[in-house]
Amino acid sequence: MSELASDKIYEAATGHRNRRLLAVLALVVAGMVGLAFASVPLYRLFCQVTGFGGTTQVAEAAPSQVATGLPPVSVRFDANVSPALKWAFIPVSAPVSLVPGEQTTILYRATNIGTAPSTGTATFNVTPQKAGPYFMKIECFCFTEQTLQPGESMDMPVSFFVDSEIGTDTNTMDVHEIVLSYTFFEART
């Protein structure tokens, strides 16, 4: 075989390997971009399922009976607003003390202090974070976006209970106070 033929075979094989490497690298980059876009929803789902980071849970209804023999849990309320949203936002209800399994409804109030209608969406968490899996919301304004006209105020309910399992989990037996915190952000259009 001549040297020229040998060089052409080598170039063809090298070109084929380079194209295959380029295709593999393009797939890796596309996969990484896809994972980057999927990471936020996947992380949110992980937090909702596990209660990680103080994420509360959603329940259809409160238990039919409250727990017996467990100490009450005090729940305080916190309210925050992103500077981009021209709202005032406060907890209306005073802190509550409830027996695990007991359902209660409290109120927050939002007021649009801006000069234009605006829509907000609320994020939430509880502290201590280890109480998240046991804090069960039945109804919450945070499940949907809220729209307020200039100067309009709205009382927004949150119906919840603390699961009685909080008193039997060795990791949360020391939880006697929970802070439910919301932060309103301007909703994306």
VEXDOKOL-222687 format. One record per residue: residue in three letters; x negated, y negated, z negated of N, C-alpha, C, O in turn. Coordinates in steps of 0.1 Angstrom, whole numbers, padded with zeros to 4 digits, always signed. Layout:
AlaXYZXYZXYZXYZ/...
***
This chain:
Met-0009+0012+0000+0000+0000+0000-0009-0012+0000-0019-0013-0007/Ser-0005-0022+0008-0013-0034+0009-0011-0043-0003-0001-0042-0010/Glu-0021-0051-0005-0020-0061-0016-0008-0070-0015-0002-0074-0025/Leu-0005-0074-0003+0006-0083+0000+0020-0076-0004+0028-0083-0010/Ala+0021-0064+0000+0034-0056-0004+0035-0055-0019+0046-0056-0024/Ser+0023-0052-0025+0023-0050-0040+0027-0063-0046+0035-0063-0056/Asp+0022-0075-0041+0026-0088-0047+0041-0091-0046+0047-0096-0055/Lys+0047-0087-0034+0061-0089-0032+0070-0081-0041+0080-0086-0046/Ile+0066-0068-0043+0073-0060-0053+0072-0065-0067+0082-0066-0074/Tyr+0060-0070-0071+0059-0076-0084+0067-0088-0086+0074-0090-0096/Glu+0067-0097-0075+0075-0109-0076+0090-0106-0077+0097-0113-0084/Ala+0095-0096-0069+0109-0093-0070+0113-0087-0083+0123-0091-0089/Ala+0104-0079-0089+0107-0073-0102+0107-0084-0113+0115-0084-0122/Thr+0097-0093-0112+0096-0105-0121+0108-0114-0120+0114-0118-0130/Gly+0112-0117-0108+0124-0125-0106+0137-0119-0112+0145-0126-0117/His+0138-0106-0110+0150-0098-0115+0150-0099-0131+0160-0101-0137/Arg+0138-0097-0137+0137-0098-0152+0140-0112-0156+0146-0114-0167/Asn+0135-0122-0149+0138-0136-0153+0153-0139-0153+0158-0146-0162/Arg+0159-0135-0142+0174-0137-0141+0181-0130-0152+0191-0136-0158/Arg+0177-0118-0155+0184-0110-0166+0182-0117-0179+0191-0118-0187/Leu+0170-0122-0182+0167-0129-0194+0175-0142-0195+0180-0145-0206/Leu+0176-0149-0184+0184-0161-0184+0198-0159-0187+0205-0166-0194/Ala+0204-0148-0181+0218-0144-0184+0220-0141-0199+0230-0145-0205/Val+0210-0133-0204+0211-0130-0219+0211-0142-0227+0219-0144-0237/Leu+0201-0151-0224+0200-0163-0232+0213-0172-0231+0217-0178-0240/Ala+0218-0173-0219+0231-0180-0217+0242-0175-0225+0250-0182-0231/Leu+0243-0161-0226+0253-0155-0234+0251-0158-0249+0261-0160-0256/Val+0239-0158-0253+0236-0161-0267+0240-0175-0271+0246-0177-0281/Val+0236-0184-0262+0240-0198-0264+0255-0200-0264+0260-0207-0273/Ala+0262-0194-0255+0277-0195-0254+0283-0189-0267+0292-0194-0272/Gly+0277-0178-0272+0282-0171-0284+0280-0180-0296+0289-0181-0305/Met+0269-0187-0297+0266-0196-0308+0275-0208-0308+0280-0212-0318/Val+0278-0213-0296+0287-0225-0295+0301-0220-0299+0308-0227-0306/Gly+0305-0208-0294+0318-0203-0298+0320-0201-0313+0330-0205-0319/Leu+0309-0196-0320+0309-0194-0334+0309-0207-0341+0316-0209-0352/Ala+0303-0217-0336+0303-0231-0342+0317-0236-0343+0321-0242-0353/Phe+0324-0235-0332+0338-0240-0331+0347-0231-0340+0357-0237-0345/Ala+0344-0219-0341+0353-0210-0349+0350-0210-0364+0357-0206-0372/Ser+0338-0216-0368+0334-0215-0382+0343-0223-0391+0346-0218-0402/Val+0348-0234-0387+0357-0242-0396+0370-0234-0399+0374-0232-0411/Pro+0378-0230-0389+0390-0222-0392+0387-0209-0399+0395-0205-0408/Leu+0376-0203-0396+0373-0190-0403+0369-0193-0418+0373-0185-0426/Tyr+0362-0204-0420+0359-0207-0434+0371-0211-0442+0373-0207-0453/Arg+0380-0219-0435+0393-0222-0442+0401-0210-0445+0406-0209-0456/Leu+0402-0200-0436+0409-0188-0438+0402-0180-0450+0409-0175-0458/Phe+0389-0179-0450+0382-0173-0461+0385-0179-0474+0388-0172-0484/Cys+0385-0192-0475+0388-0199-0487+0402-0197-0492+0405-0195-0504/Gln+0412-0197-0482+0426-0195-0486+0428-0180-0491+0436-0178-0500/Val+0421-0171-0485+0423-0157-0489+0417-0154-0503+0423-0147-0511/Thr+0405-0160-0505+0397-0156-0517+0399-0166-0528+0395-0163-0539/Gly+0404-0179-0525+0404-0189-0535+0390-0195-0537+0388-0203-0546/Phe+0381-0192-0528+0367-0198-0529+0368-0213-0528+0376-0219-0521/Gly+0360-0220-0536+0359-0234-0536+0371-0241-0542+0374-0253-0539/Gly+0379-0234-0550+0390-0240-0557+0402-0241-0548+0412-0248-0551/Thr+0402-0233-0537+0414-0234-0528+0425-0226-0535+0424-0215-0539/Thr+0437-0233-0535+0449-0227-0541+0455-0217-0532+0452-0216-0520/Gln+0464-0209-0537+0472-0199-0530+0486-0204-0527+0491-0213-0533/Val+0493-0197-0518+0507-0200-0515+0515-0188-0519+0511-0177-0516/Ala+0526-0191-0525+0535-0180-0529+0549-0183-0524+0553-0195-0523/Glu+0557-0173-0522+0571-0175-0518+0580-0179-0529+0589-0188-0528/Ala+0577-0174-0541+0585-0177-0553+0577-0174-0566+0568-0166-0565/Ala+0582-0180-0577+0575-0177-0590+0580-0163-0595+0590-0158-0591/Pro+0572-0158-0604+0576-0145-0610+0589-0146-0617+0593-0157-0622/Ser+0597-0136-0618+0610-0136-0625+0608-0138-0640+0618-0143-0647/Gln+0597-0135-0645+0594-0136-0660+0581-0143-0662+0571-0141-0654/Val+0580-0151-0673+0567-0157-0676+0559-0147-0684+0565-0137-0690/Ala+0546-0149-0685+0538-0140-0692+0540-0141-0707+0543-0153-0712/Thr+0539-0131-0715+0540-0132-0729+0527-0129-0735+0519-0121-0731/Gly+0524-0136-0746+0511-0134-0753+0499-0141-0748+0488-0140-0753/Leu+0501-0149-0737+0490-0157-0731+0491-0171-0736+0502-0177-0737/Pro+0480-0178-0738+0480-0192-0742+0485-0200-0730+0482-0197-0719/Pro+0491-0212-0733+0494-0221-0722+0482-0227-0715+0471-0228-0721/Val+0484-0231-0703+0474-0237-0695+0478-0251-0692+0489-0254-0688/Ser+0469-0261-0695+0472-0275-0692+0468-0278-0677+0457-0273-0673/Val+0476-0285-0670+0473-0289-0656+0474-0304-0655+0484-0310-0658/Arg+0463-0310-0651+0462-0325-0649+0462-0327-0634+0459-0318-0626/Phe+0464-0339-0630+0466-0343-0616+0457-0354-0612+0455-0364-0619/Asp+0451-0353-0600+0441-0363-0595+0445-0366-0581+0450-0358-0573/Ala+0444-0379-0577+0447-0384-0564+0437-0393-0558+0431-0401-0565/Asn+0433-0390-0545+0423-0398-0538+0428-0401-0524+0436-0394-0519/Val+0422-0412-0518+0426-0416-0505+0413-0419-0497+0404-0426-0503/Ser+0411-0414-0485+0400-0418-0476+0401-0433-0473+0413-0438-0471/Pro+0390-0440-0473+0391-0455-0470+0397-0458-0456+0402-0469-0454/Ala+0397-0449-0447+0402-0451-0434+0418-0451-0434+0424-0457-0425/Leu+0424-0446-0444+0438-0445-0445+0443-0456-0455+0439-0456-0467/Lys+0451-0466-0451+0455-0477-0459+0467-0473-0467+0478-0478-0466/Trp+0465-0464-0477+0475-0459-0486+0471-0461-0500+0459-0460-0503/Ala+0480-0462-0509+0478-0461-0523+0484-0447-0527+0495-0444-0521/Phe+0478-0439-0535+0482-0426-0538+0479-0422-0552+0468-0423-0557/Ile+0490-0419-0560+0488-0417-0574+0497-0405-0578+0507-0402-0572/Pro+0493-0398-0589+0501-0388-0595+0512-0395-0604+0508-0404-0612/Val+0524-0392-0602+0535-0398-0609+0537-0390-0622+0540-0396-0633/Ser+0536-0377-0622+0538-0369-0633+0527-0369-0643+0515-0369-0639/Ala+0530-0368-0655+0520-0366-0666+0515-0352-0666+0521-0343-0660/Pro+0503-0350-0672+0498-0336-0673+0509-0327-0679+0517-0331-0687/Val+0509-0314-0675+0518-0305-0680+0511-0293-0686+0499-0290-0683/Ser+0518-0287-0696+0513-0275-0702+0523-0264-0699+0535-0265-0703/Leu+0518-0253-0693+0528-0242-0690+0522-0229-0693+0510-0227-0692/Val+0531-0219-0696+0527-0206-0698+0524-0199-0684+0532-0201-0675/Pro+0514-0191-0682+0512-0185-0669+0525-0177-0665+0531-0170-0673/Gly+0528-0180-0652+0540-0174-0647+0552-0184-0647+0562-0181-0640/Glu+0551-0195-0654+0562-0205-0655+0560-0215-0644+0550-0220-0641/Gln+0571-0216-0636+0571-0226-0625+0575-0240-0629+0583-0242-0638/Thr+0568-0250-0623+0571-0264-0626+0570-0272-0613+0563-0267-0603/Thr+0576-0283-0613+0575-0292-0601+0571-0306-0606+0576-0311-0616/Ile+0561-0311-0600+0556-0325-0603+0556-0333-0591+0558-0329-0580/Leu+0554-0346-0593+0554-0356-0582+0541-0364-0581+0535-0368-0590/Tyr+0538-0367-0568+0528-0377-0564+0535-0387-0557+0546-0385-0551/Arg+0530-0399-0556+0536-0410-0548+0525-0416-0539+0514-0420-0543/Ala+0529-0418-0527+0521-0424-0517+0528-0437-0512+0540-0437-0510/Thr+0520-0447-0510+0525-0460-0504+0516-0465-0493+0504-0465-0495/Asn+0522-0468-0482+0515-0474-0471+0513-0489-0474+0522-0496-0473/Ile+0500-0493-0477+0497-0507-0480+0492-0514-0467+0488-0525-0468/Gly+0492-0507-0456+0487-0513-0443+0498-0520-0436+0509-0521-0442/Thr+0495-0525-0425+0505-0533-0417+0511-0525-0405+0518-0531-0397/Ala+0507-0513-0404+0512-0504-0393+0516-0491-0398+0511-0486-0409/Pro+0525-0484-0391+0529-0470-0395+0516-0462-0395+0508-0463-0386/Ser+0515-0452-0404+0504-0443-0404+0508-0430-0409+0517-0428-0417/Thr+0500-0420-0405+0503-0406-0408+0490-0400-0415+0479-0402-0411/Gly+0493-0394-0427+0482-0388-0435+0484-0373-0436+0495-0368-0435/Thr+0473-0367-0439+0473-0352-0442+0464-0350-0455+0454-0357-0456/Ala+0469-0341-0463+0462-0340-0476+0454-0327-0477+0459-0316-0472/Thr+0442-0328-0482+0435-0316-0486+0436-0314-0501+0439-0324-0508/Phe+0433-0302-0506+0435-0300-0520+0425-0290-0526+0419-0282-0518/Asn+0424-0290-0538+0416-0280-0545+0419-0281-0560+0425-0290-0565/Val+0415-0271-0568+0416-0271-0582+0402-0269-0588+0393-0263-0582/Thr+0400-0275-0600+0388-0272-0608+0393-0267-0622+0403-0272-0627/Pro+0386-0258-0628+0374-0251-0622+0378-0243-0610+0389-0238-0609/Gln+0368-0241-0602+0370-0234-0589+0375-0220-0591+0382-0215-0583/Lys+0370-0214-0602+0374-0200-0604+0389-0198-0607+0394-0187-0607/Ala+0396-0209-0609+0411-0209-0611+0419-0209-0598+0431-0206-0598/Gly+0412-0212-0587+0418-0213-0574+0427-0201-0570+0438-0202-0566/Pro+0422-0189-0572+0430-0177-0568+0443-0175-0576+0451-0167-0572/Tyr+0444-0182-0588+0455-0180-0597+0465-0192-0596+0475-0191-0603/Phe+0461-0202-0589+0470-0214-0588+0479-0212-0576+0474-0213-0565/Met+0492-0210-0578+0501-0206-0567+0510-0217-0564+0518-0221-0572/Lys+0510-0222-0552+0519-0233-0547+0531-0226-0540+0529-0217-0532/Ile+0543-0231-0543+0555-0226-0537+0559-0237-0526+0563-0233-0515/Glu+0559-0249-0530+0562-0260-0521+0552-0271-0523+0548-0274-0535/Cys+0548-0278-0512+0538-0288-0514+0539-0298-0502+0540-0293-0490/Phe+0537-0311-0504+0537-0320-0493+0524-0318-0485+0524-0323-0473/Cys+0515-0311-0490+0502-0309-0483+0504-0299-0472+0494-0297-0464/Phe+0515-0292-0471+0517-0282-0460+0520-0289-0447+0518-0282-0436/Thr+0524-0302-0447+0527-0309-0435+0521-0323-0435+0517-0328-0446/Glu+0520-0329-0424+0516-0343-0423+0527-0352-0428+0539-0349-0427/Gln+0523-0364-0434+0533-0373-0439+0531-0387-0432+0520-0391-0430/Thr+0542-0392-0427+0542-0405-0420+0549-0416-0429+0560-0413-0433/Leu+0543-0427-0431+0548-0438-0438+0548-0451-0430+0539-0454-0423/Gln+0559-0458-0431+0560-0471-0424+0553-0482-0433+0551-0479-0445/Pro+0549-0493-0428+0543-0504-0436+0551-0507-0449+0563-0510-0447/Gly+0545-0506-0460+0553-0510-0473+0561-0498-0478+0566-0499-0489/Glu+0563-0487-0471+0571-0476-0475+0564-0468-0486+0552-0465-0485/Ser+0571-0463-0496+0566-0454-0506+0574-0441-0505+0586-0441-0501/Met+0568-0430-0509+0574-0417-0509+0570-0409-0520+0558-0408-0523/Asp+0579-0403-0528+0576-0394-0539+0575-0380-0532+0584-0376-0525/Met+0564-0373-0535+0562-0360-0529+0560-0350-0539+0551-0350-0548/Pro+0569-0339-0539+0568-0329-0549+0558-0318-0546+0554-0315-0534/Val+0553-0312-0557+0545-0300-0556+0551-0290-0566+0552-0293-0578/Ser+0555-0279-0561+0561-0268-0570+0551-0257-0571+0546-0252-0561/Phe+0547-0253-0583+0536-0243-0585+0538-0236-0598+0547-0239-0606/Phe+0530-0225-0599+0528-0218-0612+0514-0213-0612+0507-0212-0602/Val+0510-0209-0624+0497-0203-0626+0499-0188-0628+0507-0184-0637/Asp+0493-0180-0620+0495-0165-0620+0491-0160-0634+0480-0164-0639/Ser+0499-0151-0640+0495-0145-0653+0482-0137-0653+0477-0135-0663/Glu+0478-0133-0641+0465-0126-0640+0453-0134-0645+0443-0129-0648/Ile+0455-0147-0645+0444-0156-0650+0440-0153-0664+0428-0154-0668/Gly+0450-0148-0672+0447-0145-0686+0441-0131-0688+0436-0128-0699/Thr+0441-0123-0678+0435-0109-0680+0422-0107-0672+0415-0097-0674/Asp+0419-0117-0664+0406-0116-0657+0395-0121-0666+0396-0133-0671/Thr+0385-0113-0668+0374-0117-0678+0367-0130-0673+0361-0137-0681/Asn+0367-0132-0660+0360-0144-0655+0368-0157-0658+0362-0168-0658/Thr+0381-0156-0660+0389-0168-0662+0396-0169-0675+0405-0178-0677/Met+0393-0160-0684+0400-0160-0697+0397-0173-0705+0404-0177-0714/Asp+0386-0180-0701+0382-0192-0708+0388-0205-0702+0386-0216-0706/Val+0397-0203-0691+0403-0215-0685+0415-0219-0692+0425-0211-0693/His+0415-0231-0698+0426-0236-0706+0431-0249-0699+0442-0253-0703/Glu+0424-0254-0690+0428-0267-0683+0424-0266-0668+0413-0262-0665/Ile+0433-0270-0660+0431-0270-0645+0434-0284-0641+0443-0290-0645/Val+0426-0289-0631+0428-0302-0625+0432-0299-0610+0424-0293-0603/Leu+0444-0303-0606+0449-0302-0593+0446-0315-0586+0451-0326-0590/Ser+0437-0315-0575+0433-0327-0569+0437-0327-0554+0435-0317-0547/Tyr+0441-0339-0549+0445-0341-0535+0437-0353-0530+0435-0362-0537/Thr+0433-0352-0517+0427-0363-0510+0435-0364-0497+0435-0355-0489/Phe+0440-0377-0495+0447-0379-0482+0437-0385-0472+0429-0394-0476/Phe+0438-0380-0460+0430-0385-0449+0440-0389-0438+0451-0385-0437/Glu+0435-0398-0429+0443-0402-0417+0444-0390-0408+0434-0383-0405/Ala+0456-0387-0404+0458-0375-0396+0453-0378-0382+0454-0389-0377/Arg+0447-0367-0376+0442-0369-0362+0454-0369-0353+0464-0361-0355/Thr+0453-0377-0342+0465-0378-0333+0463-0367-0322+0472-0366-0314/
***
